[in-house]
Amino acid sequence: MSGTGRRQEEVRRMLEGPHPPVPAGLAASAAERGARLLRRRRALRRMWVLALVAAVTVFAVWALTVRPWETPPAETTPVEGW
């Protein structure tokens, strides 16, 4: 029998055998932990969105005040008559 077949037979024996008792509060604690994880993920996502909005706002204010797309004024005046 190959290694895969042996593993499958072992899993079948484990599934057919007596099942161990499940603790009474397992489902409630699992649901509570899942809800806590979802709240944490939602809070992190909101924080990232808020940080992104703040970065875009700061960039827009900087761009409107500095106006990097305009050419800077000339340092010297052009000489006429050369």
N, C-alpha and C positions, 0 to 999 in steps of 0.2 A: 504494500500500500504506500502510495506517495505521501509526502509531507502535507500536501493540501487535503488529501482524502482523510488523513488522520486527524487533522484539525477540524474538518467538517464533522467527523464522527464525534469528536470530543465536545463540540458545540451542541450537537444534537442531544448528547447524553446530558449535558448541563441544562438544556431547555426542557427536557422531559422529566427531569428529577424534581424533587420537592423544592418549592420556591421559598426563599427566606422571608421572614416577616418584615414588613415595612414599618418604620416608626410612624407614630400617630400624627405628628405635626409636620411630616415631610412635605406634603403638598402645599400647606400654608406657608411654610418657610421658603419653599422654592418660588412660590408666587410673589412673596414679599421681596425676595432677592431680585427676581426678574423686574418687578416694578421699580425697585431702587436703581437697577442698571439702566432701565429706560429713562428714568428721570435724569440720571447723570449724563447719559448720551445726549438727551434733549438740551440740557443746560450747556454742555460743551458746544453743541452745534449752534445754539443761540449766541454763545460767546464769540465763536469764530465769525458768524455773520455780522455781529456788532463790530468786531475788530476790522473786518473787511469794509464795512460801511464807513467807519471812522477813517481808515486809510484812504479810501476814495475821496472822502470829503476834504481831508487835509491836502491831498494832492491837487484837488480842484481849486481850493483856496490859494495854494501856492502858485499854481499855474496862472490864475487870474491876476494875482498881484505882481508876479515877476514877468509874466508874458515872454516865455523863452522862445516863442515862434517869431517874434519881431527882431529885426536887425538892430544891433546896438547903435547909438548915435556915434558919428565919426569923432575921433579924438582930435583931429586937426581939420582946419578949414581948407578947402581946395584953393590952390593958388591960381589966380586968373592971369591970362596973357602969356603963358609960357609957350 
